[in-house]
Amino acid sequence: MTKRVRKAAILTLVLVTAALAWAVLAQASDERGQQVRGGGTSIVAGGMGAPTFTPIITKFAFSWRDGQGHFECLALAPSAPAGSAGSGNFDTNIMYVTGTITSAQIQGHAATLKGSATVTGAGAGSNRAFTFTVTPGGPGATLVLEVSGLTFNETVLEGEITL
């Protein structure tokens, strides 16, 4: 093998190695840069009390960054029946979900977060898999929480979600 061929082979090897390293670093940088977070108050569409409607609001907070995250959601309902004094006071804890987010997938204007949680109240249990799908924005943004075989379609009343 001539010196010229050897130099060309070494140069090609160096360039290919550099290109592969650049691609790996760029992908790792993109994954580290992904962030989804939010918090606020939402209302559950339809409530859990079918066929009699009981309104439910939630207080939620979540954050995903650098491959890790956490999720909290407290569901409250009024203790007084609809139409009676105090029926607008959301003072009864009917469900609490707290857990670790283990994955996040951001596609367009939505993010799907998955993890494992401890649930008290409705759907109670430990190590319950959950899926939490969100759209960005303030009031009017949407959330869908699936946990313990239950699905909650929610609309943000106060707060903010960012992707």
C-alpha atoms as a printed R data frame, in Angstrom:
    type eleno elety resid chain resno       x      y      z
1   ATOM     1    CA   MET     A     1   0.000  0.000  0.000
2   ATOM     2    CA   THR     A     2   1.406  3.367 -0.967
3   ATOM     3    CA   LYS     A     3   1.728  6.303  1.422
4   ATOM     4    CA   ARG     A     4  -0.905  8.205 -0.522
5   ATOM     5    CA   VAL     A     5  -3.470  5.389 -0.198
6   ATOM     6    CA   ARG     A     6  -2.656  4.992  3.513
7   ATOM     7    CA   LYS     A     7  -3.135  8.724  4.130
8   ATOM     8    CA   ALA     A     8  -6.450  8.678  2.253
9   ATOM     9    CA   ALA     A     9  -7.639  5.673  4.282
10  ATOM    10    CA   ILE     A    10  -6.651  7.309  7.586
11  ATOM    11    CA   LEU     A    11  -8.284 10.604  6.579
12  ATOM    12    CA   THR     A    12 -11.493  8.766  5.611
13  ATOM    13    CA   LEU     A    13 -11.502  6.883  8.919
14  ATOM    14    CA   VAL     A    14 -11.021 10.120 10.881
15  ATOM    15    CA   LEU     A    15 -13.825 11.880  8.977
16  ATOM    16    CA   VAL     A    16 -16.270  8.973  9.412
17  ATOM    17    CA   THR     A    17 -15.461  8.729 13.141
18  ATOM    18    CA   ALA     A    18 -15.928 12.484 13.588
19  ATOM    19    CA   ALA     A    19 -19.257 12.397 11.730
20  ATOM    20    CA   LEU     A    20 -20.535  9.525 13.894
21  ATOM    21    CA   ALA     A    21 -19.438 11.266 17.091
22  ATOM    22    CA   TRP     A    22 -21.140 14.500 15.966
23  ATOM    23    CA   ALA     A    23 -24.408 12.624 15.260
24  ATOM    24    CA   VAL     A    24 -24.377 10.906 18.672
25  ATOM    25    CA   LEU     A    25 -23.688 14.189 20.477
26  ATOM    26    CA   ALA     A    26 -26.430 16.002 18.552
27  ATOM    27    CA   GLN     A    27 -28.994 13.302 19.413
28  ATOM    28    CA   ALA     A    28 -28.013 13.324 23.103
29  ATOM    29    CA   SER     A    29 -28.220 17.118 23.124
30  ATOM    30    CA   ASP     A    30 -31.735 17.016 21.592
31  ATOM    31    CA   GLU     A    31 -32.953 14.515 24.217
32  ATOM    32    CA   ARG     A    32 -31.437 16.549 27.064
33  ATOM    33    CA   GLY     A    33 -33.067 19.673 25.702
34  ATOM    34    CA   GLN     A    34 -36.596 18.246 25.762
35  ATOM    35    CA   GLN     A    35 -38.690 19.691 28.536
36  ATOM    36    CA   VAL     A    36 -42.370 19.436 29.381
37  ATOM    37    CA   ARG     A    37 -43.835 21.093 32.451
38  ATOM    38    CA   GLY     A    38 -46.979 22.584 33.793
39  ATOM    39    CA   GLY     A    39 -49.224 23.209 36.703
40  ATOM    40    CA   GLY     A    40 -52.597 24.638 37.523
41  ATOM    41    CA   THR     A    41 -56.249 23.865 38.011
42  ATOM    42    CA   SER     A    42 -58.444 21.922 35.606
43  ATOM    43    CA   ILE     A    43 -62.028 20.720 35.411
44  ATOM    44    CA   VAL     A    44 -62.847 17.129 34.524
45  ATOM    45    CA   ALA     A    45 -65.290 16.859 31.620
46  ATOM    46    CA   GLY     A    46 -68.285 14.775 32.662
47  ATOM    47    CA   GLY     A    47 -67.086 14.098 36.209
48  ATOM    48    CA   MET     A    48 -66.905 10.610 37.732
49  ATOM    49    CA   GLY     A    49 -70.447 10.551 39.100
50  ATOM    50    CA   ALA     A    50 -72.367  9.347 36.026
51  ATOM    51    CA   PRO     A    51 -75.330  9.025 35.724
52  ATOM    52    CA   THR     A    52 -75.618 11.846 38.315
53  ATOM    53    CA   PHE     A    53 -73.045 14.536 37.552
54  ATOM    54    CA   THR     A    54 -70.611 15.539 40.265
55  ATOM    55    CA   PRO     A    55 -68.169 18.256 39.186
56  ATOM    56    CA   ILE     A    56 -64.496 17.542 39.767
57  ATOM    57    CA   ILE     A    57 -61.565 19.934 39.679
58  ATOM    58    CA   THR     A    58 -57.935 18.925 39.826
59  ATOM    59    CA   LYS     A    59 -54.777 20.613 41.012
60  ATOM    60    CA   PHE     A    60 -51.939 19.297 38.866
61  ATOM    61    CA   ALA     A    61 -48.191 19.793 38.574
62  ATOM    62    CA   PHE     A    62 -45.607 17.957 36.495
63  ATOM    63    CA   SER     A    63 -42.132 18.374 35.103
64  ATOM    64    CA   TRP     A    64 -40.015 16.326 32.675
65  ATOM    65    CA   ARG     A    65 -36.452 17.253 31.804
66  ATOM    66    CA   ASP     A    66 -33.223 15.444 31.011
67  ATOM    67    CA   GLY     A    67 -34.898 12.029 31.044
68  ATOM    68    CA   GLN     A    68 -36.608 12.304 34.412
69  ATOM    69    CA   GLY     A    69 -39.704 13.815 35.905
70  ATOM    70    CA   HIS     A    70 -42.448 13.853 38.490
71  ATOM    71    CA   PHE     A    71 -46.245 14.109 38.420
72  ATOM    72    CA   GLU     A    72 -48.840 15.192 41.003
73  ATOM    73    CA   CYS     A    73 -52.614 15.413 40.632
74  ATOM    74    CA   LEU     A    74 -55.181 16.042 43.391
75  ATOM    75    CA   ALA     A    75 -58.860 15.560 42.435
76  ATOM    76    CA   LEU     A    76 -61.453 17.442 44.485
77  ATOM    77    CA   ALA     A    77 -65.265 17.329 44.517
78  ATOM    78    CA   PRO     A    78 -67.824 19.264 46.558
79  ATOM    79    CA   SER     A    79 -69.080 17.553 49.722
80  ATOM    80    CA   ALA     A    80 -72.501 19.227 49.397
81  ATOM    81    CA   PRO     A    81 -74.954 17.988 46.734
82  ATOM    82    CA   ALA     A    82 -75.564 20.110 43.626
83  ATOM    83    CA   GLY     A    83 -77.913 23.022 44.215
84  ATOM    84    CA   SER     A    84 -77.404 23.141 47.978
85  ATOM    85    CA   ALA     A    85 -75.381 25.628 49.999
86  ATOM    86    CA   GLY     A    86 -71.668 24.869 49.646
87  ATOM    87    CA   SER     A    87 -72.054 22.810 46.463
88  ATOM    88    CA   GLY     A    88 -69.460 25.045 44.796
89  ATOM    89    CA   ASN     A    89 -66.822 24.326 47.441
90  ATOM    90    CA   PHE     A    90 -64.425 21.688 46.159
91  ATOM    91    CA   ASP     A    91 -63.407 20.385 49.566
92  ATOM    92    CA   THR     A    92 -63.398 16.583 49.322
93  ATOM    93    CA   ASN     A    93 -60.244 14.733 48.238
94  ATOM    94    CA   ILE     A    94 -61.538 11.946 45.995
95  ATOM    95    CA   MET     A    95 -58.230 10.944 44.404
96  ATOM    96    CA   TYR     A    96 -54.540 11.744 44.628
97  ATOM    97    CA   VAL     A    97 -51.928 10.565 42.120
98  ATOM    98    CA   THR     A    98 -48.209 11.045 42.746
99  ATOM    99    CA   GLY     A    99 -45.511  9.409 40.705
100 ATOM   100    CA   THR     A   100 -42.405  9.344 38.606
101 ATOM   101    CA   ILE     A   101 -42.463 10.074 34.901
102 ATOM   102    CA   THR     A   102 -40.289  7.504 33.139
103 ATOM   103    CA   SER     A   103 -40.765  8.559 29.498
104 ATOM   104    CA   ALA     A   104 -41.972 11.472 27.432
105 ATOM   105    CA   GLN     A   105 -42.826 11.666 23.768
106 ATOM   106    CA   ILE     A   106 -43.367 15.067 22.191
107 ATOM   107    CA   GLN     A   107 -45.114 15.096 18.826
108 ATOM   108    CA   GLY     A   108 -46.282 18.350 17.314
109 ATOM   109    CA   HIS     A   109 -48.512 20.187 19.784
110 ATOM   110    CA   ALA     A   110 -48.876 17.374 22.326
111 ATOM   111    CA   ALA     A   111 -46.771 15.429 24.780
112 ATOM   112    CA   THR     A   112 -47.458 11.994 26.189
113 ATOM   113    CA   LEU     A   113 -45.872 11.273 29.551
114 ATOM   114    CA   LYS     A   114 -45.787  7.788 31.066
115 ATOM   115    CA   GLY     A   115 -44.786  6.508 34.445
116 ATOM   116    CA   SER     A   116 -45.695  4.774 37.667
117 ATOM   117    CA   ALA     A   117 -47.651  6.279 40.542
118 ATOM   118    CA   THR     A   118 -49.165  5.752 43.944
119 ATOM   119    CA   VAL     A   119 -52.892  6.431 43.853
120 ATOM   120    CA   THR     A   120 -55.153  7.096 46.846
121 ATOM   121    CA   GLY     A   121 -58.945  7.360 46.775
122 ATOM   122    CA   ALA     A   122 -60.557  6.279 43.485
123 ATOM   123    CA   GLY     A   123 -58.366  3.652 41.789
124 ATOM   124    CA   ALA     A   124 -56.115  3.302 44.854
125 ATOM   125    CA   GLY     A   125 -52.926  1.280 44.618
126 ATOM   126    CA   SER     A   126 -49.151  1.339 44.351
127 ATOM   127    CA   ASN     A   127 -47.044  1.139 41.210
128 ATOM   128    CA   ARG     A   128 -49.998  2.051 38.988
129 ATOM   129    CA   ALA     A   129 -49.004  2.736 35.401
130 ATOM   130    CA   PHE     A   130 -50.236  6.079 34.139
131 ATOM   131    CA   THR     A   131 -50.336  7.950 30.855
132 ATOM   132    CA   PHE     A   132 -50.723 11.716 30.866
133 ATOM   133    CA   THR     A   133 -51.251 13.487 27.541
134 ATOM   134    CA   VAL     A   134 -51.113 17.288 27.441
135 ATOM   135    CA   THR     A   135 -51.391 20.146 24.979
136 ATOM   136    CA   PRO     A   136 -49.516 23.406 25.573
137 ATOM   137    CA   GLY     A   137 -51.067 26.664 26.677
138 ATOM   138    CA   GLY     A   138 -52.988 28.270 29.486
139 ATOM   139    CA   PRO     A   139 -56.736 28.158 30.071
140 ATOM   140    CA   GLY     A   140 -58.308 25.910 27.444
141 ATOM   141    CA   ALA     A   141 -55.303 23.576 27.109
142 ATOM   142    CA   THR     A   142 -56.228 19.928 27.553
143 ATOM   143    CA   LEU     A   143 -55.054 17.016 29.689
144 ATOM   144    CA   VAL     A   144 -55.981 13.353 29.587
145 ATOM   145    CA   LEU     A   145 -54.961 11.210 32.566
146 ATOM   146    CA   GLU     A   146 -55.294  7.443 32.315
147 ATOM   147    CA   VAL     A   147 -54.611  5.545 35.543
148 ATOM   148    CA   SER     A   148 -56.081  2.539 37.392
149 ATOM   149    CA   GLY     A   149 -58.450  1.821 34.498
150 ATOM   150    CA   LEU     A   150 -59.937  5.331 34.738
151 ATOM   151    CA   THR     A   151 -59.728  8.101 32.127
152 ATOM   152    CA   PHE     A   152 -60.022 11.791 32.988
153 ATOM   153    CA   ASN     A   153 -60.516 14.300 30.157
154 ATOM   154    CA   GLU     A   154 -59.657 17.694 31.581
155 ATOM   155    CA   THR     A   155 -59.552 21.334 30.509
156 ATOM   156    CA   VAL     A   156 -57.131 23.800 32.130
157 ATOM   157    CA   LEU     A   157 -58.936 26.633 33.944
158 ATOM   158    CA   GLU     A   158 -55.842 28.296 35.453
159 ATOM   159    CA   GLY     A   159 -52.157 27.636 34.927
160 ATOM   160    CA   GLU     A   160 -49.819 26.909 32.046
161 ATOM   161    CA   ILE     A   161 -48.361 23.938 30.176
162 ATOM   162    CA   THR     A   162 -45.187 24.283 28.104
163 ATOM   163    CA   LEU     A   163 -43.468 21.864 25.738
